[in-house]
Amino acid sequence: MTLRGVLLTLACALTVPRGEAGVSLPPTAPPHTLTVSRVYAGAVAYHPSGSLLATGNGEGEVRLWPLTGGLPAGEGGARTLRQPGAVRALAFGPDGREIAVVGGDGRVRLWEVGTGRLRRVLVPGTYHVTSVAFSPDGRTLATGGGDNSALSGPGNGVRLWDAASGGAVATLPGHTDVVTAVAFSPDGRTLASASRDGTARLWDAAARRETATLRGHEDHVNALAFHPDGQVLATGGADARVRLWEVPGGRLLRTLSGHAGPVRALAYAPGGAALASGGEDRRVLVRDPATGRVRRDLGGHTATVEALAFSPRGDTLASVGGRDRTVRLWAWR
C-alpha cells in the first residue's frame, strides 16, 4: 500500500471536525509533514505537471521535492536552490521550465528548474518586491511591493516585467501602501492586486489600467485568488474575513467568516471544487465555493498559515506553517 493509502486508511480513527453551523464533517486523514527549515517556512508552489513541490524557507533555500503518488519520495531526493535572504514567495512559469523566487532582499530571481541554473535577476531599486505571478502565457511577470524609501505613496504598487529579458515594462500606480499579493486571471486579461491600504484592485492587463477598486475589508488585504473560471476573485484580510467579488465588475458577492484572526493565504482547487483559506489562527478552512460552507477545518499547524497551494490534480492541499517550520500535505477530500 502506498503512503497515501496508509494516510487515508488512518482517517477512520480521527475525531470528526465540525463546520461553522455545527454540522458534522467527514474525517480527514493526517497530513504528510515536511520540516523545511530550522527557522521559518515561507512559501510553497506545485510544478504545473504535479511532479515537483517547491518550498521556500527563512534560510534562503528553495527545495524542489520530486513527488511520487503525490508525496515526496524522500528528503534526500530534494534539490536545493540557494539565494540571499528569506524566501517570501514562489511561482512556477506556466510551462514549468522556470521558477520565480522572491527573496528577503526584495529582488526576484528566475531559476531554470531542470538544471538549477540562475537565469535572471530583477533589480527593482528601492522598490521591495513582496509577491510575484506569471501571466498564463508566460511572457509577463507581475510583482507587488513597496518603496523602501517611503512608507506610503506612489512608490507602492504593481510592476510588470518582461519574463524573457527581466526588463521592467510598466508600473501600475494607485495603491497607497505596500502591495501584498498579485494574481492573473486564468485567461490573462485581468490582473488583481491586494494591499495594506485596505483595498484590492482589478486591472486590464493589456491596457494597463485600473478597472475596479474593491473596498470592504476593514484592514490590510493580505491574499487573493481567482476562481478557475475567472469570474470570481477571493480576497482575505486582516479583518478575519474572506470576501468574494465579481470579475470584472468588482461587485461584492459574499462575505465569509470562520477565522479567528487575520487571513493570510487563499487558494482555489482546480476546477473550482474548493476554496481554502489559512491565517493567524493556525487553521486551514476548506469551503464549498458555491455556498461558502466549511467542508474541512484542518488544524495542526502551531504558527500562522502563510501560504496554500492545491496540487494540479486537486487531490492534495499544501499548507505552510511559517514559524512552525513545516509544510503539510493534506489529502483533503
N, C-alpha and C positions, 0 to 999 in steps of 0.2 A: 504494500500500500504506500502511496506517495505521502510526503509530509502534509500536503494539503488535505489528503483524505483523512489522515490522522487528526488534523485540527478540526475538521468538520465532524468527525465521529465524537470527539470530546465535547461538542456543543451540547449534547443532551444532558450533561452533568451540570450545566451552568444555571445560575439563578436567572429567571426571566426578568428583563428590564421592563420598565413601564413608560408609556408615552405621556405627552402633555396632558391628555384628558384622562389618564389613569387606565388606558386600555392596555391589556397585556400584549407584549410584543414577542415574536418568536425568539428563541435563544440564539446568541451569536457566538461563533467559535472564537477561542482565544487567539490573539494575533501572533504572527511571527514577528519577533522583535530584533532589530539591528541596533547595536550600540555603535554609533558612527563618530563619536568624538569623546575626548576627555573633558571638554568644557561646554560645548554648545552644538546643537543640531539646528541648522537654519533653513534648509531648502530641500526640495525633492522634485523630481520630474521623471516621467516614463519616456523611453525612446518610442517613437511612433510605431515601430514594429512590435513593441512589447517584449523585446529580447533583452533589454537593459533597464536597470533602475539607477538613476543618478541621485546621489545625496551630497549635500554640502554642509560643512561644519565651521565652527569658530576658529579652527586652526588653519584655515585657508586650503582645505582639502576637498576636492570633488572626487567621490568614489563612484566608479561605474561597475555595478554589480550585474554579472550575467544571470539571467533568470531561467530556471527550469521548472516547468509546471507552474509558472507564476511566482516562484520563490527563488531567492538566491541559492545557488548551488553550494556555496561555502565562502567564508570570509577570505580565504586565501586566493580565490579567483578574481577578486575585485581589482581593477586598475585604478590608480590614483593620479589625478592632475593637481599640481600644487601651484598656488599663486599667493600674492601678498594679501593679508587681511582676511577677516572672516567672510565666508560665503553668504551673501544675502538673498540671492535669487538665481534660478536656473531656468533655461528654456532651450529645448532642442529645436533645431530647424525642422521644417515640415518633411524634408527628405531624410532626416536623421543623420546627415553627414557631419553637422556641426552642432556644438552646444555653446550657448552664450551664458557666461557666468558673471554675475555682479559681485565684485569684491568689496571688502571693507574700505578700500581706498577710493571708492566711488567711481571706479572705471569698469568697463565691460570688456572681457576677454573672450574671444572666439576661438574655440579649440576644435581640432579635427578629431572626430570620435574614433575613427578607425586606427589612427596612428598615435593619438595623444599629443600631436604637434600643435603649438600655439600658432594660430594663423594671423590674427589681427588684434589690436588693442584700440578701443575707442577712448580717446582722450578728451574729456569734456571740459577741461579747465576748472574753474571754480564751481561748476555745476556738478553736484554729487549725485550719482545715479543710485536709486533705491530699488528699481524694478525694471524688467525687460520683457518684451514679447516680439516674436517673429510674426510678420504678416503671413497669411496662408500660402501665398506664392513664394515665400522665402526671400523676396527681394528687399524687404524693408524691415528694419528693427525700430521698434518704438521703445523709448525709455522714459521713466518717470523719475523725478528727483527734485532737488532744490539747490539753490545757490548758497554755498558756504559763506559767502561774503555778506549775506543778509538773511535774517530770519524770515522775512516775508517780503513780497513784492514781485516784480516782473521776472526775477531770476528763477522763480519756481514754475515748473510746468512740464510739458511733454516735448520731447525732441524726437525727430525722425532721422534715421541714418541709412545709408546705402549698405546693405549687408555684404555686398561683394567687395567694396573698396574700404569700408569703415568710415567713409566721409560723411560729415553732417549734411543733412538735406534741408531740414526745416525745424523751426521752433513754433510750438502752438501755445501762445500765451493765454492767460485768463485766470488760472488758479492763483490764489494769493498766499498759499502756504505749500509745503512740500507735497509732491505727488507721490502717493504710497503704492499705487498699483496701476498697471496698464494692461489692456487686452484688446485684441482684434476680434471682430465678429467672424463667424465661420466663413462667410463669403468675402471677407476682407474689406467690405465697403465702409464699415463703421469701426471707429476706434473709441474705446472707453477709457476714462481715467478717473481715479479716486484720489482724494486729497485730505490733508489735515485741515483744510479750510471748511470742512463740513459738507462739501458737495462732491458729486460725481458729474462727469460731463461726457457728452457724446459728440463725436467729431466725424465729419465727412472725410474719410481717409484720403480720397483722391483730391478733393478741393482744398483740404487742409483748413477747414473752417469749423467752428463750433455749431452744432445743430440743436443742442438742448443742454440745459443746466438742471441737474436733478437735486432738488432740495427736499429735505425731510429728516435726515439724520440730525440728531441733536448734538453731535460731537464729531470727532475725526471719522472719516470714511477710510477703512483700512484695507478692504478687499473687494474684489468684484469678479464676476464670471458670467459669460454668455451662455444661455441655453443653446444646445446644439442646433436648434432651428433658427437661431439668430434673432428671434422676435422678442426675447425677454432678457433683461440684464438683472442679475442679482448683485446687491451691494451689502457689505457688512460693516457695521460701525461700532465706535466706542460706546454707543448708547445701548449695546447688547441686543440690537435688532438686525434682522435681515430684511431688506426691502426688495421687492420685485418691481421692475419698471418696464413699460412698453418701449420697444425699439421699432422705428426711430423716433417716435413722438415724445418719449420721455414721461408719459403719464404713469403715476404710481398705481400699481395694480394690487399690491398686497403687502402688509407688514407682518413679519413672523417673529414671535417671541420664543423663549425657551432657554436661552443662555442666561447665566447669572453674572456675566461680565462682558467686556468688550469682545466683539467678534473679530478675529484676526485672519481667517482663511475661509475660502469658499471654493467649491469645485462641483461641476455637473458631471454626472456619469455619461458615457457615450450613449447617444440616442435619447438623452433626457430622462433616463429611468429613475434618477435620484438626484437630489441636491444635498451636498454635505457642507456643514459649517463647523468651524472649530474656533476656540478662543481662550481667553484668560481664565475661564472656569475649568480648564483642563479636560473638557469634554468634546466629543465629536457627535453631532446630531446629523442623522441621515433621514431626509424627508422625502415624502411623495411630492414632486414638484407641482402637481395639479391641485392638490388640496392643502399643502403645507403641513400635513400631519407627520409627526415624527414616527419613523419606521424602526430606527435603531438609535439607541443612546449608548455610545461607545465610551466607556470610562477606562481609566488605566494609566493615562499619562499623569505624571506628577508635576508638570510645569505647563506653561502656556502652549497651546497648539498653534504653531507658527505657520504651517503650510499643509496643504492637502493636494492629492492627485489621484485620480482614478486610472487604472490600467486601461490600455486601448480596448481590451475586451469588456471592460466594465465590471469584472467579477471581483476585483481586488481594489481596496482603497488604502492608500499610503498616507499616514499622518506623521507630522514632525513635532516632537515634544520639546523643542527649544532646550531649556536648561536641564531637562532630564536626559539629554544626550542621545535620545533614541528616535528611530523611525519605526513605526509599527505598520504591519501589513495585515489588513483585515479582509477575511472572506465574508463580506458584509451581508450577502443576500440570504 
